[in-house]
Amino acid sequence: MLDTVQQHSQPQAGVPRGLLAEEFVETLRLAVPMMLTQLGQIAMITTDLAMIGHLGESAVAAAALAHTVYFVSFTFGLGLMSAVSPLAAQAFGAGDVRRIRRSLRVGLWVALLISLPMMASPLYGEQILLALGQAPQSAALAQRYLNGLAWGIAPALGFIALRSMMSAVNRPQAPLWITVAAIPINAVLVYALIHGLFGLPELGLFGAGLGTTLVNLGTFLAALAIAGLRKPFSDYRPLAHLWRIDWPLMRQLVAVGAPISFSLLLEYGLFSSAALLMGLISTTALAAHQIALQVTAVLFMVPLGIGMAATVRVGHAFGRGDMIGLRRAGLVAAALGVAFVSTLTVAIVLGRYQLGRLFFGSGEASAATVELTATLLLVGATFFIADGLQTIMGGALRGINDTRMTLVFAAIGYWCVAFPVAWLLAFNAHLGAVGVWIGFSVGSFVYAGLLVLRFRMLARRLAG
């Protein structure tokens, strides 16, 4: 069995030294399915909001509040699950079949154990929103949605753990096809549960949340079945001894993953605070900011996919002791990401007015909002590139289990630089919404620069 698995792993784990073209190809081969999988996840969230939109503006507002509560909790779990990828990738690079299996097992156990306390936040979402000063009616509606959504945390995290293991062994396609299949199923199921079609009960917002939970469960079970039954995954026997808790490796996963979680929360907190700043400026500023941020979120999937591929490629090189290959993998991913994001940024800058009109229409009433949206997208050109670079270099550093300094750099870039600069430019320099986005760009460049320097320093140190 070991020989069979090594036949699957070894030829793909390495790239001949000095052949940058092959490194580009291998990184792209991993990154493209990962990008598309992430875009599929956004498509499902967008579909949910479109379905909820038929219930009226109050339901959409309640869903937005519910997502705020839900994603604060889910983001913490997402960071911990992100640690499965480097651990499994390093094991794959070293040809250590048992450790690949152990990495997945501890990921699934952590997903189960943390999902229980994580559910507390969504299940008490109404009280949290009331404490934050939200209207009682909106808080009550948000709670209905959260009551259905909360139960999907464990399977969603489990799917991420399985997806990370599959990508670590150079097979990211299976999670993509599962996600593609889930998009129409999610749309039909959510709509049917909201409105009570096909003999199902009419559950409104609770039905929207429940439908998403059922789809999360379905994607998890599909990935679990593929991992256990389909080659090459079955050769790793990933579900063997699943009931055993591997405490030493679990501690390592938490040590690597917890800083990722807190880094993501710092980033999430910054963008949440940005909405509050925009609200202080004007309703137009808030609306333009939300649309510009949505465009950014879609664009972000490209560097995010490349960053995930960087974690795997760097982890492979680290696992097999190829420190020259490690440095090459990180720098190729960074170059690839900058090239992709720069091209997309040019397209967004050229089409910024059309994007604004797509959301707000072309009437006179929306002209000011469209103009501000276009301006923010123009200012955001530098932010897009910096944000993409920090995502990719953060992924490369995860490949060598270096996440604690990433957390420190996130605190510096986002909260010691981005937020103060955004505040000063928006209110003291009277630049308004534009000042907030300039602050974000400056902070993101600082964060990205620190990560690049950190990776170069560690790569040189490891090369001896």
C-alpha positions in Angstrom: 0.0 0.0 0.0 2.8 2.4 0.9 4.4 1.9 -2.5 1.2 2.6 -4.3 0.6 5.8 -2.4 4.2 6.9 -3.0 3.7 6.4 -6.8 0.8 8.9 -6.6 2.7 11.3 -4.4 6.3 11.5 -5.3 6.3 12.5 -9.0 3.9 15.3 -8.4 5.4 16.6 -5.2 8.6 17.8 -6.8 9.5 20.1 -9.7 13.0 19.9 -11.3 15.2 22.7 -9.9 15.6 25.8 -12.0 12.6 25.2 -14.2 10.4 28.2 -13.4 8.0 27.4 -16.2 7.1 24.1 -14.6 6.6 25.8 -11.2 4.2 28.3 -12.9 2.3 25.4 -14.5 2.1 23.4 -11.2 1.0 26.5 -9.3 -1.7 27.4 -11.9 -2.9 23.8 -12.0 -3.6 24.0 -8.3 -4.7 27.6 -8.1 -7.4 27.6 -10.9 -9.7 25.0 -9.3 -9.2 26.6 -5.9 -10.2 30.0 -7.3 -13.3 28.6 -9.0 -14.3 26.7 -5.8 -14.1 30.0 -3.8 -16.1 31.8 -6.5 -18.7 28.9 -6.2 -19.0 29.6 -2.5 -19.6 33.3 -3.2 -22.2 32.3 -5.9 -24.1 30.3 -3.2 -24.1 33.2 -0.8 -25.3 35.6 -3.5 -28.0 33.1 -4.5 -29.2 33.0 -0.9 -29.5 36.7 -0.8 -31.3 36.8 -4.1 -33.8 34.2 -2.8 -34.3 36.2 0.5 -34.8 39.4 -1.5 -38.3 38.1 -2.5 -39.3 38.4 1.1 -38.7 42.1 1.1 -36.1 44.7 2.2 -36.5 44.0 5.9 -35.6 40.3 5.3 -32.5 41.3 3.3 -31.4 43.7 6.0 -31.9 41.0 8.6 -29.9 38.5 6.5 -27.0 41.0 6.3 -27.1 41.4 10.1 -27.2 37.6 10.5 -24.2 37.1 8.2 -22.2 39.6 10.3 -22.8 37.6 13.5 -22.3 34.2 11.7 -19.1 35.1 9.9 -17.3 36.4 13.0 -17.8 33.0 14.5 -17.1 31.1 11.3 -13.9 33.0 10.5 -12.3 31.7 13.6 -13.0 28.1 12.5 -11.9 28.8 9.0 -8.4 29.9 10.2 -8.0 26.6 12.2 -9.1 24.5 9.2 -6.5 26.4 7.0 -3.8 24.7 9.0 -4.8 21.3 7.6 -3.3 22.3 4.2 0.3 23.0 5.2 0.5 20.0 7.5 -0.8 17.6 4.8 1.2 19.3 2.1 4.5 18.9 4.1 3.6 15.2 4.7 2.9 14.7 1.0 6.3 16.3 0.1 8.0 14.0 2.5 6.1 10.9 1.3 4.7 10.4 4.8 1.4 8.7 4.1 0.5 8.3 7.7 0.9 12.0 8.5 -1.4 12.9 5.6 -4.1 10.8 7.1 -3.4 12.2 10.6 -3.6 15.8 9.4 -7.0 15.2 8.0 -8.2 13.3 11.1 -7.2 16.1 13.5 -8.8 18.7 11.1 -12.1 16.8 11.3 -11.9 16.4 15.0 -11.1 20.1 15.5 -14.0 21.0 13.2 -16.4 19.0 15.3 -15.1 20.2 18.7 -15.0 23.9 17.9 -18.3 23.9 16.0 -20.2 23.3 19.3 -19.0 26.5 21.1 -19.0 28.4 17.7 -22.8 27.7 17.4 -23.4 29.8 20.6 -22.9 33.1 18.8 -25.4 32.5 16.0 -27.9 30.9 18.3 -27.8 33.9 20.5 -27.6 36.3 17.6 -30.7 38.3 18.6 -29.3 39.2 22.0 -25.9 40.1 20.5 -27.6 42.4 17.9 -29.8 44.0 20.5 -26.7 44.7 22.6 -25.2 46.4 19.6 -28.2 48.7 19.3 -30.0 47.1 16.4 -33.8 47.4 16.1 -35.7 44.6 17.8 -37.6 43.7 14.7 -34.5 43.3 12.6 -32.7 41.4 15.4 -35.7 39.0 15.6 -35.8 38.4 11.9 -32.0 37.8 11.8 -32.4 35.2 14.6 -34.8 33.2 12.4 -32.2 33.0 9.7 -29.5 32.1 12.2 -31.5 29.4 13.7 -31.4 27.5 10.4 -27.8 28.6 9.5 -26.0 27.7 12.8 -26.3 23.9 12.4 -24.3 24.0 9.2 -21.1 25.1 10.9 -19.7 21.7 11.6 -20.2 20.2 8.1 -18.9 23.4 6.4 -15.7 23.2 8.4 -15.4 19.5 7.8 -15.7 20.2 4.0 -12.9 22.7 4.3 -10.7 20.1 6.1 -11.4 17.6 3.3 -10.8 20.1 0.6 -7.5 21.1 2.1 -6.3 17.5 2.2 -7.3 16.9 -1.4 -5.5 20.0 -2.6 -2.4 19.1 -0.5 -2.1 15.9 -2.5 -2.5 17.8 -5.8 -6.2 16.9 -6.4 -8.2 20.1 -6.0 -10.7 19.2 -8.7 -13.1 17.1 -6.6 -14.1 20.0 -4.2 -14.7 22.2 -7.3 -17.1 19.7 -8.9 -18.9 19.2 -5.6 -19.3 23.0 -5.2 -20.5 23.4 -8.9 -23.1 20.7 -8.3 -24.2 22.4 -5.0 -24.9 25.8 -6.5 -28.2 24.9 -8.4 -29.2 22.4 -5.6 -28.8 25.2 -3.0 -30.9 27.6 -5.1 -33.8 25.2 -5.5 -33.7 24.0 -1.9 -33.5 27.4 -0.3 -36.3 28.8 -2.6 -38.5 25.8 -1.9 -38.0 26.0 1.9 -38.6 29.7 1.9 -41.9 29.5 0.0 -43.0 26.0 0.8 -42.8 24.3 -2.6 -42.7 20.6 -3.6 -44.6 19.7 -0.4 -42.1 21.3 1.9 -43.2 23.6 4.7 -43.1 27.4 4.2 -40.3 28.4 6.6 -39.3 31.9 5.4 -36.0 33.1 6.7 -35.5 30.0 8.8 -35.9 27.9 5.6 -33.2 29.9 3.9 -30.8 29.1 6.7 -31.9 25.5 6.9 -31.4 25.0 3.2 -27.9 26.3 3.4 -27.2 23.9 6.3 -28.5 20.9 4.4 -26.3 21.8 1.4 -23.3 22.2 3.7 -24.1 18.7 5.0 -24.4 17.3 1.5 -21.1 18.8 0.3 -19.4 17.4 3.4 -20.8 13.9 2.9 -19.9 14.0 -0.8 -16.3 15.0 -0.1 -16.1 12.3 2.7 -17.3 9.6 0.3 -14.9 10.7 -2.4 -12.0 10.7 0.1 -12.9 7.2 1.3 -13.8 5.5 -1.9 -12.1 7.2 -4.9 -8.4 6.9 -6.0 -6.0 8.4 -5.3 -7.5 9.5 -2.0 -8.5 6.0 -1.0 -4.9 4.8 -1.2 -4.1 7.1 1.7 -6.9 5.4 3.8 -7.9 8.9 5.0 -10.8 7.6 7.2 -8.9 4.9 8.9 -8.9 5.1 12.8 -11.1 8.2 12.5 -12.2 7.8 16.1 -8.7 8.3 17.5 -7.8 11.8 18.6 -4.1 12.6 17.8 -3.4 15.1 20.6 0.2 16.1 19.6 -0.7 16.8 16.0 -3.9 18.6 17.1 -1.8 20.9 19.3 0.4 21.6 16.3 -2.7 22.3 14.1 -4.0 24.8 16.7 -0.6 26.4 17.1 -0.5 27.0 13.3 -4.1 27.7 12.8 -5.0 30.0 15.7 -2.8 32.9 14.5 -4.4 32.5 11.1 -7.9 32.8 12.8 -6.9 35.9 14.7 -5.3 37.5 11.5 -8.6 36.9 9.6 -10.6 38.4 12.5 -8.4 41.5 12.5 -9.0 41.9 8.7 -12.7 41.2 9.1 -12.8 43.8 12.0 -11.1 46.4 9.8 -13.7 46.1 7.0 -16.5 46.0 9.5 -15.2 49.2 11.0 -15.0 50.7 7.5 -18.7 50.4 7.1 -19.2 52.2 10.4 -16.9 55.0 9.2 -18.8 55.3 5.9 -22.0 55.5 7.8 -20.6 58.5 9.7 -19.8 60.2 6.4 -23.0 59.7 4.4 -25.5 57.2 3.1 -24.1 57.6 -0.4 -20.6 56.8 0.9 -21.9 53.7 2.6 -23.7 52.5 -0.5 -20.8 53.1 -2.8 -18.4 51.5 -0.3 -20.5 48.3 -0.1 -20.6 47.9 -3.9 -16.9 48.6 -4.3 -16.2 46.1 -1.5 -18.3 43.5 -3.3 -16.3 43.9 -6.5 -13.2 43.6 -4.4 -14.5 40.4 -2.8 -15.0 38.8 -6.2 -11.5 39.9 -7.4 -10.0 38.6 -4.1 -10.9 35.0 -5.1 -8.0 35.1 -7.6 -5.1 35.8 -5.2 -6.9 33.7 -2.6 -6.7 30.7 -4.9 -3.1 31.4 -5.7 -2.3 31.8 -2.0 -3.8 28.4 -1.2 -1.7 26.9 -4.0 1.3 28.7 -2.6 0.7 27.0 0.8 0.6 23.6 -1.0 3.7 24.2 -3.2 5.8 25.7 -0.4 4.6 22.9 1.9 5.6 20.2 -0.6 9.1 21.7 -0.9 9.5 22.1 2.8 8.4 18.6 3.4 11.0 17.1 1.0 13.7 19.4 2.3 14.1 21.4 -1.0 14.8 24.9 0.3 15.6 26.2 -3.1 12.3 24.9 -4.4 10.6 26.4 -1.4 11.9 29.9 -2.3 11.0 29.4 -5.9 7.5 28.3 -5.1 6.8 31.4 -3.0 8.2 33.9 -5.5 6.5 32.3 -8.5 3.2 32.4 -6.7 3.7 36.1 -5.8 4.7 37.0 -9.4 1.7 35.0 -10.8 -0.7 36.7 -8.4 0.6 40.2 -9.1 0.3 39.6 -12.9 -3.3 38.2 -12.6 -4.5 40.9 -10.2 -2.9 43.7 -12.2 -4.7 42.6 -15.3 -8.0 42.3 -13.5 -7.4 45.7 -11.8 -7.0 47.4 -15.2 -10.2 45.8 -16.4 -12.0 47.1 -13.3 -10.6 50.6 -13.6 -11.7 50.8 -17.3 -15.2 49.5 -16.5 -15.7 51.2 -13.1 -18.6 53.4 -14.2 -20.3 50.4 -15.8 -20.0 48.5 -12.6 -21.5 51.3 -10.7 -24.5 51.6 -13.1 -24.9 47.8 -12.9 -25.8 48.1 -9.3 -27.4 51.5 -9.0 -28.8 52.1 -12.5 -28.2 55.1 -14.8 -30.8 57.5 -13.5 -30.0 61.0 -12.2 -31.0 60.0 -8.7 -28.1 57.5 -8.5 -25.5 59.6 -10.4 -23.6 60.7 -7.3 -23.4 57.2 -5.9 -22.2 55.8 -9.3 -19.6 58.5 -9.4 -18.3 57.8 -5.9 -18.3 54.0 -6.6 -16.2 54.6 -9.7 -13.8 56.8 -7.7 -13.4 54.2 -5.0 -12.7 51.5 -7.5 -10.0 53.8 -9.1 -8.4 54.5 -5.7 -8.7 50.8 -4.9 -6.5 49.9 -7.8 -3.4 50.0 -5.5 -5.3 48.3 -2.7 -6.3 45.4 -4.9 -2.7 44.6 -5.8 -1.4 45.0 -2.2 -4.3 42.9 -0.8 -3.6 40.2 -3.3 0.1 40.1 -2.6 -0.4 39.9 1.2 -2.8 37.0 0.7 -0.4 35.1 -1.5 2.7 35.7 0.8 0.6 34.8 3.8 -0.2 31.5 2.1 3.5 30.9 1.3 4.4 31.5 5.0 1.7 29.0 6.1 3.5 26.4 4.0 6.4 26.5 6.4 4.1 26.9 9.5 5.1 30.5 10.1 1.8 32.2 11.2 2.6 34.0 14.4 4.5 36.8 12.8 1.8 37.1 10.2 -0.6 37.9 13.1 1.7 40.6 14.3 2.1 42.0 10.8 -1.7 42.0 10.4 -2.1 44.0 13.6 0.5 46.5 12.4 -0.8 46.8 8.9 -4.5 46.9 9.6 -4.8 48.6 13.0 -1.6 50.6 13.5 -1.5 51.9 9.9 -4.7 51.4 7.9 -7.3 52.4 10.4 -5.6 55.5 11.8 -4.6 56.7 8.3 -8.2 56.1 7.1 -9.6 58.1 10.0 -7.3 61.0 9.6 -7.7 61.3 5.9 -11.5 60.8 6.0 -12.3 63.3 8.8 -9.2 65.5 9.4 -8.1 65.9 5.8 -11.8 65.9 4.8 -11.3 63.3 2.0 -14.4 61.3 3.1 -14.9 57.9 1.6 -11.8 58.3 -0.6 -9.7 58.9 2.5 -10.9 55.6 4.0 -9.9 53.6 0.9 -6.5 55.4 0.7 -5.9 54.4 4.3 -6.7 50.8 3.5 -4.3 50.8 0.5 -1.4 52.2 2.7 -2.1 49.6 5.4 -2.3 46.8 2.9 1.0 47.8 1.3 2.7 47.8 4.7 1.3 44.4 5.6 2.3 42.9 2.2 5.8 44.4 2.4 6.4 42.9 5.8 5.2 39.5 4.6 7.5 39.6 1.6 10.5 40.5 3.7 9.6 37.8 6.2 9.3 35.1 3.5 12.6 36.1 1.9 14.4 36.1 5.3 13.1 32.7 6.3 13.8 31.2 2.8 17.4 32.4 3.1 17.7 31.1 6.6 16.3 27.7 5.7 18.7 27.5 2.7 21.5 27.8 5.1 
